[in-house]
Every structure is written in C-alpha cells, then in structure tokens.
C-alpha cells in the first residue's frame, strides 16, 4: 500500500535494523516500563484484526 511512496522518497523506512514480524506493523514501547493491561489488550486486538485482513497477507 505504501510502496509507491517509498519509491518516490515521500516515505522513508525507519528502524531498518529491526526485522519485521509476520505482519508489516510493530508496536514499540520502552522495555523498562510495565505494559498496562489496556495497552496489551489493544495490541492483541490490533494484531488479531490485522491477521484477518486479506490486504495484509503476503505483504513484504
């Protein structure tokens, strides 16, 4: 969905040294902080939602 923007230089990849998981989205938070149950539930909900989205299958 963003390949054209990356190719045109309108978007730039960040955190290139960190490999992506199975989905092209990551949730980052400070390692030394406790992850609240609300944030954890949100991340799990978004991960499930994205895993069911056919537009995101086989995106790399």
C-alpha distance matrix in Angstrom:
0.0 3.8 5.9 7.6 8.6 9.9 11.6 13.2 14.4 13.2 11.8 13.9 13.9 16.7 18.9 18.4 21.6 20.5 18.9 16.2 17.4 16.3 13.3 10.8 12.6 16.2 19.0 21.5 25.0 28.2 29.9 33.3 32.6 33.1 30.0 31.2 31.1 28.9 26.2 26.5 26.3 23.2 21.5 22.7 21.6 18.0 18.0 19.4 17.1 14.0 16.0 16.6 13.1 12.6 8.8 9.0 11.9 12.2 9.0 10.6
3.8 0.0 3.8 5.5 5.3 6.3 8.7 10.0 10.7 9.6 8.0 10.2 10.7 13.7 16.4 15.9 19.5 18.8 17.7 15.6 17.6 17.2 14.3 11.1 12.5 15.6 18.4 20.3 23.8 26.8 28.7 32.0 31.6 32.5 29.6 31.0 31.4 29.3 26.3 26.9 27.1 23.9 22.0 23.8 23.0 19.2 19.3 21.4 19.3 16.1 18.3 19.4 16.1 16.0 12.3 11.8 14.6 14.4 10.8 11.0
5.9 3.8 0.0 3.8 5.4 5.0 6.1 8.6 9.8 10.1 8.9 10.3 10.7 14.2 16.8 15.4 18.9 18.8 17.4 15.8 18.0 17.7 15.4 12.2 14.4 17.5 20.6 22.3 25.9 28.7 30.3 33.7 33.6 34.7 32.0 33.7 34.1 32.3 29.1 29.4 29.9 26.8 24.6 26.2 25.7 22.0 21.5 23.6 21.8 18.3 19.9 21.3 18.1 17.3 13.7 13.1 15.1 14.0 10.4 9.8
7.6 5.5 3.8 0.0 3.8 5.4 5.0 6.1 8.5 8.6 8.9 11.2 12.7 16.3 19.3 18.1 21.8 22.0 20.9 19.4 21.8 21.4 19.0 15.8 17.6 20.6 23.5 25.0 28.5 31.2 33.1 36.5 36.3 37.4 34.8 36.3 36.8 34.7 31.7 32.3 32.6 29.4 27.4 29.2 28.5 24.7 24.6 26.6 24.5 21.2 23.1 24.0 20.6 19.7 16.0 16.1 18.2 17.3 13.9 13.6
8.6 5.3 5.4 3.8 0.0 3.8 5.4 5.1 6.1 5.1 5.4 8.4 10.6 13.9 17.3 16.6 20.4 20.7 20.3 18.9 21.5 21.7 19.0 15.5 16.6 19.2 21.7 22.9 26.1 28.8 30.9 34.1 33.9 35.2 32.7 34.2 35.0 32.9 29.8 30.7 31.3 27.9 26.1 28.2 27.6 23.8 24.1 26.4 24.3 21.2 23.5 24.7 21.4 21.2 17.4 17.1 19.7 19.0 15.4 14.8
9.9 6.3 5.0 5.4 3.8 0.0 3.8 5.5 5.1 6.0 4.8 6.0 7.7 11.3 14.5 13.3 17.1 17.7 17.4 16.4 19.4 20.0 17.8 14.1 15.6 17.8 20.6 21.4 24.8 27.2 29.0 32.3 32.5 34.0 31.7 33.6 34.6 32.8 29.4 30.1 31.0 27.9 25.6 27.8 27.7 23.9 23.6 26.2 24.6 21.2 23.2 24.9 21.9 21.6 18.1 17.0 19.3 18.1 14.4 12.9
11.6 8.7 6.1 5.0 5.4 3.8 0.0 3.8 5.4 7.7 8.0 9.0 10.7 14.4 17.4 15.7 19.3 20.3 19.7 19.1 22.0 22.3 20.4 17.0 18.9 21.2 24.2 25.0 28.4 30.7 32.5 35.8 36.1 37.7 35.4 37.3 38.2 36.5 33.1 33.7 34.5 31.4 29.2 31.1 30.9 27.2 26.8 29.1 27.5 24.1 25.7 27.2 24.1 23.3 19.8 19.1 20.9 19.3 15.8 14.2
13.2 10.0 8.6 6.1 5.1 5.5 3.8 0.0 3.8 5.5 7.6 9.5 12.3 15.7 19.1 17.9 21.6 22.7 22.6 21.9 24.9 25.3 23.0 19.5 20.8 23.1 25.7 26.4 29.6 31.8 33.9 37.0 37.1 38.9 36.6 38.4 39.4 37.4 34.1 35.1 35.9 32.6 30.6 32.8 32.5 28.6 28.7 31.1 29.2 26.0 28.0 29.4 26.1 25.5 21.8 21.4 23.6 22.4 18.9 17.6
14.4 10.7 9.8 8.5 6.1 5.1 5.4 3.8 0.0 3.8 5.3 6.4 9.7 12.7 16.3 15.4 19.1 20.4 20.8 20.5 23.7 24.7 22.5 18.7 19.7 21.4 23.7 24.0 27.0 28.9 31.1 34.1 34.3 36.3 34.3 36.2 37.6 35.7 32.3 33.4 34.5 31.3 29.2 31.7 31.6 27.8 27.9 30.7 29.0 25.8 28.0 29.7 26.7 26.6 22.9 22.0 24.4 23.2 19.5 17.8
13.2 9.6 10.1 8.6 5.1 6.0 7.7 5.5 3.8 0.0 3.8 6.8 10.3 12.9 16.7 16.6 20.3 21.1 21.6 20.7 23.8 24.7 22.0 18.2 18.6 20.4 22.4 22.9 25.7 27.9 30.4 33.2 33.1 34.9 32.8 34.4 35.7 33.5 30.3 31.6 32.6 29.1 27.5 30.1 29.7 25.9 26.5 29.2 27.2 24.3 26.9 28.4 25.2 25.5 21.8 21.1 23.9 23.3 19.6 18.5
11.8 8.0 8.9 8.9 5.4 4.8 8.0 7.6 5.3 3.8 0.0 3.8 6.8 9.5 13.1 13.2 17.0 17.5 18.1 17.1 20.1 21.3 18.6 14.9 15.1 16.7 18.8 19.2 22.2 24.5 26.8 29.8 29.7 31.5 29.3 31.1 32.4 30.4 27.0 28.2 29.3 26.0 24.1 26.8 26.6 22.9 23.2 26.1 24.4 21.4 23.9 25.7 22.9 23.4 19.8 18.6 21.4 20.9 17.0 15.8
13.9 10.2 10.3 11.2 8.4 6.0 9.0 9.5 6.4 6.8 3.8 0.0 3.8 6.4 10.0 9.9 13.6 14.6 15.5 15.2 18.6 20.3 18.2 14.4 14.6 15.7 17.9 17.7 20.7 22.6 24.7 27.7 28.0 30.1 28.2 30.4 31.9 30.3 26.7 27.7 29.2 26.2 23.9 26.6 27.0 23.3 23.2 26.4 25.2 22.1 24.2 26.5 24.0 24.6 21.3 19.5 21.9 21.0 17.2 15.3
13.9 10.7 10.7 12.7 10.6 7.7 10.7 12.3 9.7 10.3 6.8 3.8 0.0 3.8 6.8 6.4 10.2 10.9 11.7 11.6 15.2 17.1 15.3 11.7 12.1 12.8 15.3 15.2 18.4 20.2 21.9 25.2 25.7 27.7 25.8 28.2 29.7 28.4 24.8 25.3 27.0 24.3 21.6 24.1 24.9 21.3 20.8 24.1 23.4 20.1 21.9 24.6 22.4 23.1 20.2 17.8 19.9 18.8 15.2 12.9
16.7 13.7 14.2 16.3 13.9 11.3 14.4 15.7 12.7 12.9 9.5 6.4 3.8 0.0 3.8 5.4 8.5 9.0 11.0 11.3 14.8 17.4 15.8 12.5 11.9 11.5 13.4 12.5 15.3 16.8 18.6 21.7 22.4 24.6 23.1 25.7 27.4 26.4 22.7 23.3 25.4 22.9 20.2 22.9 24.1 20.8 20.3 23.9 23.6 20.6 22.4 25.4 23.6 24.8 22.2 19.5 21.6 20.7 17.4 15.2
18.9 16.4 16.8 19.3 17.3 14.5 17.4 19.1 16.3 16.7 13.1 10.0 6.8 3.8 0.0 3.8 5.4 5.7 8.4 9.5 12.9 16.0 15.2 12.5 11.8 10.5 12.2 10.8 13.5 14.6 15.8 19.1 20.2 22.4 21.2 24.1 26.0 25.4 21.6 21.8 24.3 22.3 19.2 21.8 23.5 20.5 19.6 23.2 23.5 20.6 22.0 25.3 24.1 25.4 23.2 20.1 21.8 20.8 17.9 15.4
18.4 15.9 15.4 18.1 16.6 13.3 15.7 17.9 15.4 16.6 13.2 9.9 6.4 5.4 3.8 0.0 3.8 5.5 7.2 9.1 12.7 15.5 15.2 12.5 12.9 12.3 14.8 13.9 16.9 18.0 18.8 22.1 23.5 25.6 24.2 27.3 28.8 28.4 24.6 24.5 26.8 24.8 21.5 23.7 25.4 22.3 20.9 24.4 24.7 21.5 22.4 25.7 24.4 25.1 22.8 19.7 21.0 19.4 16.5 13.6
21.6 19.5 18.9 21.8 20.4 17.1 19.3 21.6 19.1 20.3 17.0 13.6 10.2 8.5 5.4 3.8 0.0 3.8 6.4 9.5 12.7 15.9 16.3 14.4 14.6 13.3 15.4 14.0 16.6 17.1 17.2 20.4 22.3 24.5 23.6 26.9 28.5 28.6 24.9 24.3 27.0 25.5 22.1 24.0 26.2 23.5 21.7 25.2 26.0 23.0 23.5 27.0 26.2 27.0 25.2 21.8 22.7 20.9 18.6 15.5
20.5 18.8 18.8 22.0 20.7 17.7 20.3 22.7 20.4 21.1 17.5 14.6 10.9 9.0 5.7 5.5 3.8 0.0 3.8 6.4 9.3 12.8 13.3 11.8 11.7 10.0 12.2 11.2 14.0 15.0 14.8 18.4 20.0 21.7 20.5 23.7 25.1 25.3 21.6 20.8 23.4 22.1 18.5 20.3 22.6 20.1 18.2 21.6 22.7 19.8 20.2 23.8 23.4 24.5 23.0 19.4 20.2 18.9 16.8 14.2
18.9 17.7 17.4 20.9 20.3 17.4 19.7 22.6 20.8 21.6 18.1 15.5 11.7 11.0 8.4 7.2 6.4 3.8 0.0 3.8 6.6 9.6 10.7 9.7 10.6 9.9 12.8 12.8 16.0 17.6 17.2 20.9 22.1 23.4 21.7 24.8 25.7 25.8 22.3 21.0 23.2 21.9 18.2 19.4 21.6 19.1 16.7 19.8 21.0 17.9 17.8 21.3 20.9 21.7 20.4 16.8 17.1 15.5 13.9 11.2
16.2 15.6 15.8 19.4 18.9 16.4 19.1 21.9 20.5 20.7 17.1 15.2 11.6 11.3 9.5 9.1 9.5 6.4 3.8 0.0 3.8 6.6 7.0 6.2 7.2 7.1 10.5 11.7 15.2 17.5 17.4 21.2 21.8 22.6 20.5 23.1 23.6 23.5 20.0 18.8 20.5 19.0 15.4 16.4 18.3 15.6 13.2 16.3 17.3 14.1 14.1 17.7 17.2 18.2 17.0 13.3 13.9 12.8 11.1 9.3
17.4 17.6 18.0 21.8 21.5 19.4 22.0 24.9 23.7 23.8 20.1 18.6 15.2 14.8 12.9 12.7 12.7 9.3 6.6 3.8 0.0 3.8 5.4 6.8 7.6 7.5 10.5 12.3 15.6 18.0 17.5 21.3 21.6 21.8 19.4 21.9 21.9 22.0 18.8 17.0 18.5 17.4 13.7 14.0 16.1 13.9 10.9 13.6 15.1 12.3 11.6 15.3 15.6 16.7 16.3 12.5 12.5 12.0 11.2 10.4
16.3 17.2 17.7 21.4 21.7 20.0 22.3 25.3 24.7 24.7 21.3 20.3 17.1 17.4 16.0 15.5 15.9 12.8 9.6 6.6 3.8 0.0 3.8 6.7 8.6 9.7 12.7 15.2 18.5 21.2 20.8 24.5 24.5 24.3 21.6 23.7 23.1 23.0 20.2 18.2 18.9 17.9 14.4 14.0 15.5 13.4 10.1 11.9 13.4 10.4 8.9 12.4 12.8 13.5 13.6 9.9 9.2 8.9 9.1 9.2
13.3 14.3 15.4 19.0 19.0 17.8 20.4 23.0 22.5 22.0 18.6 18.2 15.3 15.8 15.2 15.2 16.3 13.3 10.7 7.0 5.4 3.8 0.0 3.8 5.5 7.8 11.0 13.9 17.4 20.5 20.8 24.4 24.0 23.9 20.8 22.6 22.1 21.4 18.5 17.1 17.5 15.8 12.7 12.8 13.6 10.9 8.2 10.5 11.0 7.6 7.3 10.7 10.4 11.6 11.0 7.3 8.0 8.7 7.7 8.6
10.8 11.1 12.2 15.8 15.5 14.1 17.0 19.5 18.7 18.2 14.9 14.4 11.7 12.5 12.5 12.5 14.4 11.8 9.7 6.2 6.8 6.7 3.8 0.0 3.8 6.9 10.5 13.1 16.8 19.9 20.7 24.3 24.1 24.4 21.5 23.4 23.4 22.3 19.2 18.5 19.2 16.9 13.9 14.9 15.5 12.2 10.5 13.2 12.9 9.3 10.3 13.3 11.9 12.9 11.3 7.7 9.5 9.7 7.1 7.3
12.6 12.5 14.4 17.6 16.6 15.6 18.9 20.8 19.7 18.6 15.1 14.6 12.1 11.9 11.8 12.9 14.6 11.7 10.6 7.2 7.6 8.6 5.5 3.8 0.0 3.8 7.0 9.8 13.4 16.8 17.9 21.4 20.8 21.1 18.1 19.9 20.1 18.9 15.6 15.3 16.2 13.7 10.7 12.4 13.2 9.7 8.7 12.0 11.8 8.9 10.7 13.7 12.7 14.7 13.2 9.9 12.3 13.1 10.7 11.0
16.2 15.6 17.5 20.6 19.2 17.8 21.2 23.1 21.4 20.4 16.7 15.7 12.8 11.5 10.5 12.3 13.3 10.0 9.9 7.1 7.5 9.7 7.8 6.9 3.8 0.0 3.8 6.3 9.9 13.1 14.1 17.6 17.2 17.7 15.0 17.1 17.8 17.0 13.4 13.0 14.7 12.6 9.3 11.5 13.1 10.3 9.2 13.0 13.5 11.2 12.7 16.1 15.7 18.0 16.8 13.5 15.4 16.1 14.0 13.7
19.0 18.4 20.6 23.5 21.7 20.6 24.2 25.7 23.7 22.4 18.8 17.9 15.3 13.4 12.2 14.8 15.4 12.2 12.8 10.5 10.5 12.7 11.0 10.5 7.0 3.8 0.0 3.8 6.8 10.4 11.7 14.9 13.9 14.2 11.4 13.5 14.5 13.7 10.0 10.0 12.2 10.2 7.1 10.1 12.0 9.7 9.5 13.3 14.0 12.6 14.4 17.5 17.5 20.3 19.4 16.3 18.4 19.5 17.5 17.5
21.5 20.3 22.3 25.0 22.9 21.4 25.0 26.4 24.0 22.9 19.2 17.7 15.2 12.5 10.8 13.9 14.0 11.2 12.8 11.7 12.3 15.2 13.9 13.1 9.8 6.3 3.8 0.0 3.8 7.0 8.7 11.9 11.4 12.6 10.7 13.4 15.2 14.9 11.1 11.5 14.4 12.7 10.1 13.1 15.3 13.4 13.2 16.9 17.7 16.4 18.1 21.3 21.2 23.9 22.7 19.6 21.6 22.3 20.2 19.5
25.0 23.8 25.9 28.5 26.1 24.8 28.4 29.6 27.0 25.7 22.2 20.7 18.4 15.3 13.5 16.9 16.6 14.0 16.0 15.2 15.6 18.5 17.4 16.8 13.4 9.9 6.8 3.8 0.0 3.8 6.2 8.7 7.8 9.4 8.0 10.9 13.5 13.5 10.0 10.8 14.1 13.0 11.0 14.2 16.5 15.2 15.4 18.9 19.9 19.2 20.8 23.9 24.1 27.0 26.1 23.0 25.1 25.9 23.9 23.3
28.2 26.8 28.7 31.2 28.8 27.2 30.7 31.8 28.9 27.9 24.5 22.6 20.2 16.8 14.6 18.0 17.1 15.0 17.6 17.5 18.0 21.2 20.5 19.9 16.8 13.1 10.4 7.0 3.8 0.0 3.8 5.5 5.7 8.5 8.8 12.1 15.1 15.7 12.6 13.3 16.9 16.3 14.5 17.3 19.9 18.9 18.9 22.3 23.6 22.8 24.3 27.5 27.8 30.6 29.7 26.5 28.4 29.0 27.0 26.0
29.9 28.7 30.3 33.1 30.9 29.0 32.5 33.9 31.1 30.4 26.8 24.7 21.9 18.6 15.8 18.8 17.2 14.8 17.2 17.4 17.5 20.8 20.8 20.7 17.9 14.1 11.7 8.7 6.2 3.8 0.0 3.8 5.6 7.9 8.9 12.5 15.3 16.7 13.8 13.5 17.3 17.4 15.2 17.4 20.5 19.9 19.3 22.5 24.3 23.6 24.5 27.8 28.6 31.3 30.7 27.3 28.7 29.1 27.5 26.4
33.3 32.0 33.7 36.5 34.1 32.3 35.8 37.0 34.1 33.2 29.8 27.7 25.2 21.7 19.1 22.1 20.4 18.4 20.9 21.2 21.3 24.5 24.4 24.3 21.4 17.6 14.9 11.9 8.7 5.5 3.8 0.0 3.8 6.8 9.3 12.5 15.6 17.4 15.0 15.0 18.8 19.3 17.7 19.8 22.8 22.6 22.3 25.3 27.2 26.7 27.7 30.9 31.8 34.6 34.1 30.8 32.3 32.8 31.2 30.2
32.6 31.6 33.6 36.3 33.9 32.5 36.1 37.1 34.3 33.1 29.7 28.0 25.7 22.4 20.2 23.5 22.3 20.0 22.1 21.8 21.6 24.5 24.0 24.1 20.8 17.2 13.9 11.4 7.8 5.7 5.6 3.8 0.0 3.8 6.2 9.0 12.4 14.0 11.9 12.4 16.1 16.5 15.5 17.8 20.5 20.6 20.8 23.7 25.3 25.3 26.5 29.5 30.4 33.5 33.0 30.0 31.7 32.7 31.1 30.5
33.1 32.5 34.7 37.4 35.2 34.0 37.7 38.9 36.3 34.9 31.5 30.1 27.7 24.6 22.4 25.6 24.5 21.7 23.4 22.6 21.8 24.3 23.9 24.4 21.1 17.7 14.2 12.6 9.4 8.5 7.9 6.8 3.8 0.0 3.8 6.1 9.2 11.4 10.1 10.1 13.5 14.7 14.1 15.9 18.6 19.3 19.5 22.0 23.8 24.3 25.4 28.1 29.4 32.7 32.6 29.6 31.2 32.5 31.2 31.0
30.0 29.6 32.0 34.8 32.7 31.7 35.4 36.6 34.3 32.8 29.3 28.2 25.8 23.1 21.2 24.2 23.6 20.5 21.7 20.5 19.4 21.6 20.8 21.5 18.1 15.0 11.4 10.7 8.0 8.8 8.9 9.3 6.2 3.8 0.0 3.8 6.5 8.3 6.5 6.4 9.9 10.9 10.4 12.2 14.8 15.5 15.9 18.3 20.1 20.7 21.9 24.5 25.8 29.1 29.1 26.3 27.9 29.5 28.2 28.4
31.2 31.0 33.7 36.3 34.2 33.6 37.3 38.4 36.2 34.4 31.1 30.4 28.2 25.7 24.1 27.3 26.9 23.7 24.8 23.1 21.9 23.7 22.6 23.4 19.9 17.1 13.5 13.4 10.9 12.1 12.5 12.5 9.0 6.1 3.8 0.0 3.8 5.4 5.3 6.2 8.6 9.9 10.7 12.3 14.2 15.5 16.6 18.4 19.9 21.2 22.5 24.7 26.0 29.6 29.8 27.3 29.1 31.0 29.9 30.5
31.1 31.4 34.1 36.8 35.0 34.6 38.2 39.4 37.6 35.7 32.4 31.9 29.7 27.4 26.0 28.8 28.5 25.1 25.7 23.6 21.9 23.1 22.1 23.4 20.1 17.8 14.5 15.2 13.5 15.1 15.3 15.6 12.4 9.2 6.5 3.8 0.0 3.8 5.5 5.0 6.0 8.5 9.8 10.4 12.0 14.1 15.2 16.3 18.0 19.8 20.9 22.7 24.4 28.0 28.6 26.3 28.0 30.2 29.4 30.4
28.9 29.3 32.3 34.7 32.9 32.8 36.5 37.4 35.7 33.5 30.4 30.3 28.4 26.4 25.4 28.4 28.6 25.3 25.8 23.5 22.0 23.0 21.4 22.3 18.9 17.0 13.7 14.9 13.5 15.7 16.7 17.4 14.0 11.4 8.3 5.4 3.8 0.0 3.8 5.5 5.1 6.2 8.7 9.9 10.5 12.3 14.2 15.4 16.3 18.2 19.9 21.4 22.7 26.4 26.8 24.8 26.8 29.3 28.3 29.5
26.2 26.3 29.1 31.7 29.8 29.4 33.1 34.1 32.3 30.3 27.0 26.7 24.8 22.7 21.6 24.6 24.9 21.6 22.3 20.0 18.8 20.2 18.5 19.2 15.6 13.4 10.0 11.1 10.0 12.6 13.8 15.0 11.9 10.1 6.5 5.3 5.5 3.8 0.0 3.8 5.4 5.0 6.2 8.6 9.8 10.5 12.2 14.2 15.2 16.4 18.2 20.2 21.2 24.8 24.8 22.5 24.6 26.8 25.5 26.4
26.5 26.9 29.4 32.3 30.7 30.1 33.7 35.1 33.4 31.6 28.2 27.7 25.3 23.3 21.8 24.5 24.3 20.8 21.0 18.8 17.0 18.2 17.1 18.5 15.3 13.0 10.0 11.5 10.8 13.3 13.5 15.0 12.4 10.1 6.4 6.2 5.0 5.5 3.8 0.0 3.8 5.4 5.2 6.2 8.6 10.0 10.6 12.4 14.2 15.4 16.5 18.7 20.2 23.7 24.2 21.6 23.2 25.3 24.5 25.4
26.3 27.1 29.9 32.6 31.3 31.0 34.5 35.9 34.5 32.6 29.3 29.2 27.0 25.4 24.3 26.8 27.0 23.4 23.2 20.5 18.5 18.9 17.5 19.2 16.2 14.7 12.2 14.4 14.1 16.9 17.3 18.8 16.1 13.5 9.9 8.6 6.0 5.1 5.4 3.8 0.0 3.8 5.5 5.1 6.1 8.6 9.9 10.6 12.1 14.2 15.3 16.8 18.6 22.2 23.1 21.0 22.6 25.1 24.6 26.0
23.2 23.9 26.8 29.4 27.9 27.9 31.4 32.6 31.3 29.1 26.0 26.2 24.3 22.9 22.3 24.8 25.5 22.1 21.9 19.0 17.4 17.9 15.8 16.9 13.7 12.6 10.2 12.7 13.0 16.3 17.4 19.3 16.5 14.7 10.9 9.9 8.5 6.2 5.0 5.4 3.8 0.0 3.8 5.5 5.0 6.1 8.5 9.9 10.4 12.1 14.1 15.6 16.6 20.3 20.6 18.7 20.8 23.4 22.4 23.9
21.5 22.0 24.6 27.4 26.1 25.6 29.2 30.6 29.2 27.5 24.1 23.9 21.6 20.2 19.2 21.5 22.1 18.5 18.2 15.4 13.7 14.4 12.7 13.9 10.7 9.3 7.1 10.1 11.0 14.5 15.2 17.7 15.5 14.1 10.4 10.7 9.8 8.7 6.2 5.2 5.5 3.8 0.0 3.8 5.4 5.2 6.1 8.6 9.8 10.5 12.1 14.4 15.5 18.9 19.1 16.6 18.5 20.7 19.7 20.9
22.7 23.8 26.2 29.2 28.2 27.8 31.1 32.8 31.7 30.1 26.8 26.6 24.1 22.9 21.8 23.7 24.0 20.3 19.4 16.4 14.0 14.0 12.8 14.9 12.4 11.5 10.1 13.1 14.2 17.3 17.4 19.8 17.8 15.9 12.2 12.3 10.4 9.9 8.6 6.2 5.1 5.5 3.8 0.0 3.8 5.5 5.1 6.2 8.6 10.0 10.5 12.6 14.5 17.9 18.9 16.5 17.7 20.2 19.9 21.4
21.6 23.0 25.7 28.5 27.6 27.7 30.9 32.5 31.6 29.7 26.6 27.0 24.9 24.1 23.5 25.4 26.2 22.6 21.6 18.3 16.1 15.5 13.6 15.5 13.2 13.1 12.0 15.3 16.5 19.9 20.5 22.8 20.5 18.6 14.8 14.2 12.0 10.5 9.8 8.6 6.1 5.0 5.4 3.8 0.0 3.8 5.5 5.2 6.1 8.6 9.9 11.0 12.7 16.3 17.3 15.6 17.2 20.2 19.8 21.9
18.0 19.2 22.0 24.7 23.8 23.9 27.2 28.6 27.8 25.9 22.9 23.3 21.3 20.8 20.5 22.3 23.5 20.1 19.1 15.6 13.9 13.4 10.9 12.2 9.7 10.3 9.7 13.4 15.2 18.9 19.9 22.6 20.6 19.3 15.5 15.5 14.1 12.3 10.5 10.0 8.6 6.1 5.2 5.5 3.8 0.0 3.8 5.4 4.9 6.0 8.4 10.0 10.6 14.3 14.6 12.7 14.8 17.6 16.8 18.7
18.0 19.3 21.5 24.6 24.1 23.6 26.8 28.7 27.9 26.5 23.2 23.2 20.8 20.3 19.6 20.9 21.7 18.2 16.7 13.2 10.9 10.1 8.2 10.5 8.7 9.2 9.5 13.2 15.4 18.9 19.3 22.3 20.8 19.5 15.9 16.6 15.2 14.2 12.2 10.6 9.9 8.5 6.1 5.1 5.5 3.8 0.0 3.8 5.5 5.2 6.0 8.7 10.1 13.3 14.0 11.4 12.8 15.3 14.9 16.7
19.4 21.4 23.6 26.6 26.4 26.2 29.1 31.1 30.7 29.2 26.1 26.4 24.1 23.9 23.2 24.4 25.2 21.6 19.8 16.3 13.6 11.9 10.5 13.2 12.0 13.0 13.3 16.9 18.9 22.3 22.5 25.3 23.7 22.0 18.3 18.4 16.3 15.4 14.2 12.4 10.6 9.9 8.6 6.2 5.2 5.4 3.8 0.0 3.8 5.5 5.1 6.4 8.9 12.2 13.8 11.9 12.8 15.8 16.1 18.5
17.1 19.3 21.8 24.5 24.3 24.6 27.5 29.2 29.0 27.2 24.4 25.2 23.4 23.6 23.5 24.7 26.0 22.7 21.0 17.3 15.1 13.4 11.0 12.9 11.8 13.5 14.0 17.7 19.9 23.6 24.3 27.2 25.3 23.8 20.1 19.9 18.0 16.3 15.2 14.2 12.1 10.4 9.8 8.6 6.1 4.9 5.5 3.8 0.0 3.8 5.5 5.4 6.6 10.3 11.6 10.4 12.1 15.5 15.4 18.2
14.0 16.1 18.3 21.2 21.2 21.2 24.1 26.0 25.8 24.3 21.4 22.1 20.1 20.6 20.6 21.5 23.0 19.8 17.9 14.1 12.3 10.4 7.6 9.3 8.9 11.2 12.6 16.4 19.2 22.8 23.6 26.7 25.3 24.3 20.7 21.2 19.8 18.2 16.4 15.4 14.2 12.1 10.5 10.0 8.6 6.0 5.2 5.5 3.8 0.0 3.8 5.3 5.1 8.4 8.9 7.0 9.0 12.1 11.7 14.4
16.0 18.3 19.9 23.1 23.5 23.2 25.7 28.0 28.0 26.9 23.9 24.2 21.9 22.4 22.0 22.4 23.5 20.2 17.8 14.1 11.6 8.9 7.3 10.3 10.7 12.7 14.4 18.1 20.8 24.3 24.5 27.7 26.5 25.4 21.9 22.5 20.9 19.9 18.2 16.5 15.3 14.1 12.1 10.5 9.9 8.4 6.0 5.1 5.5 3.8 0.0 3.8 5.6 8.0 9.7 7.5 7.7 10.8 11.5 14.2
16.6 19.4 21.3 24.0 24.7 24.9 27.2 29.4 29.7 28.4 25.7 26.5 24.6 25.4 25.3 25.7 27.0 23.8 21.3 17.7 15.3 12.4 10.7 13.3 13.7 16.1 17.5 21.3 23.9 27.5 27.8 30.9 29.5 28.1 24.5 24.7 22.7 21.4 20.2 18.7 16.8 15.6 14.4 12.6 11.0 10.0 8.7 6.4 5.4 5.3 3.8 0.0 3.8 6.3 9.0 8.3 8.5 12.1 13.2 16.4
13.1 16.1 18.1 20.6 21.4 21.9 24.1 26.1 26.7 25.2 22.9 24.0 22.4 23.6 24.1 24.4 26.2 23.4 20.9 17.2 15.6 12.8 10.4 11.9 12.7 15.7 17.5 21.2 24.1 27.8 28.6 31.8 30.4 29.4 25.8 26.0 24.4 22.7 21.2 20.2 18.6 16.6 15.5 14.5 12.7 10.6 10.1 8.9 6.6 5.1 5.6 3.8 0.0 3.8 5.5 5.7 7.0 10.8 11.1 14.7
12.6 16.0 17.3 19.7 21.2 21.6 23.3 25.5 26.6 25.5 23.4 24.6 23.1 24.8 25.4 25.1 27.0 24.5 21.7 18.2 16.7 13.5 11.6 12.9 14.7 18.0 20.3 23.9 27.0 30.6 31.3 34.6 33.5 32.7 29.1 29.6 28.0 26.4 24.8 23.7 22.2 20.3 18.9 17.9 16.3 14.3 13.3 12.2 10.3 8.4 8.0 6.3 3.8 0.0 3.8 5.4 5.4 8.9 9.9 13.7
8.8 12.3 13.7 16.0 17.4 18.1 19.8 21.8 22.9 21.8 19.8 21.3 20.2 22.2 23.2 22.8 25.2 23.0 20.4 17.0 16.3 13.6 11.0 11.3 13.2 16.8 19.4 22.7 26.1 29.7 30.7 34.1 33.0 32.6 29.1 29.8 28.6 26.8 24.8 24.2 23.1 20.6 19.1 18.9 17.3 14.6 14.0 13.8 11.6 8.9 9.7 9.0 5.5 3.8 0.0 3.8 5.7 8.5 8.0 11.7
9.0 11.8 13.1 16.1 17.1 17.0 19.1 21.4 22.0 21.1 18.6 19.5 17.8 19.5 20.1 19.7 21.8 19.4 16.8 13.3 12.5 9.9 7.3 7.7 9.9 13.5 16.3 19.6 23.0 26.5 27.3 30.8 30.0 29.6 26.3 27.3 26.3 24.8 22.5 21.6 21.0 18.7 16.6 16.5 15.6 12.7 11.4 11.9 10.4 7.0 7.5 8.3 5.7 5.4 3.8 0.0 3.8 6.4 5.6 9.1
11.9 14.6 15.1 18.2 19.7 19.3 20.9 23.6 24.4 23.9 21.4 21.9 19.9 21.6 21.8 21.0 22.7 20.2 17.1 13.9 12.5 9.2 8.0 9.5 12.3 15.4 18.4 21.6 25.1 28.4 28.7 32.3 31.7 31.2 27.9 29.1 28.0 26.8 24.6 23.2 22.6 20.8 18.5 17.7 17.2 14.8 12.8 12.8 12.1 9.0 7.7 8.5 7.0 5.4 5.7 3.8 0.0 3.8 5.5 9.0
12.2 14.4 14.0 17.3 19.0 18.1 19.3 22.4 23.2 23.3 20.9 21.0 18.8 20.7 20.8 19.4 20.9 18.9 15.5 12.8 12.0 8.9 8.7 9.7 13.1 16.1 19.5 22.3 25.9 29.0 29.1 32.8 32.7 32.5 29.5 31.0 30.2 29.3 26.8 25.3 25.1 23.4 20.7 20.2 20.2 17.6 15.3 15.8 15.5 12.1 10.8 12.1 10.8 8.9 8.5 6.4 3.8 0.0 3.8 6.4
9.0 10.8 10.4 13.9 15.4 14.4 15.8 18.9 19.5 19.6 17.0 17.2 15.2 17.4 17.9 16.5 18.6 16.8 13.9 11.1 11.2 9.1 7.7 7.1 10.7 14.0 17.5 20.2 23.9 27.0 27.5 31.2 31.1 31.2 28.2 29.9 29.4 28.3 25.5 24.5 24.6 22.4 19.7 19.9 19.8 16.8 14.9 16.1 15.4 11.7 11.5 13.2 11.1 9.9 8.0 5.6 5.5 3.8 0.0 3.8
10.6 11.0 9.8 13.6 14.8 12.9 14.2 17.6 17.8 18.5 15.8 15.3 12.9 15.2 15.4 13.6 15.5 14.2 11.2 9.3 10.4 9.2 8.6 7.3 11.0 13.7 17.5 19.5 23.3 26.0 26.4 30.2 30.5 31.0 28.4 30.5 30.4 29.5 26.4 25.4 26.0 23.9 20.9 21.4 21.9 18.7 16.7 18.5 18.2 14.4 14.2 16.4 14.7 13.7 11.7 9.1 9.0 6.4 3.8 0.0
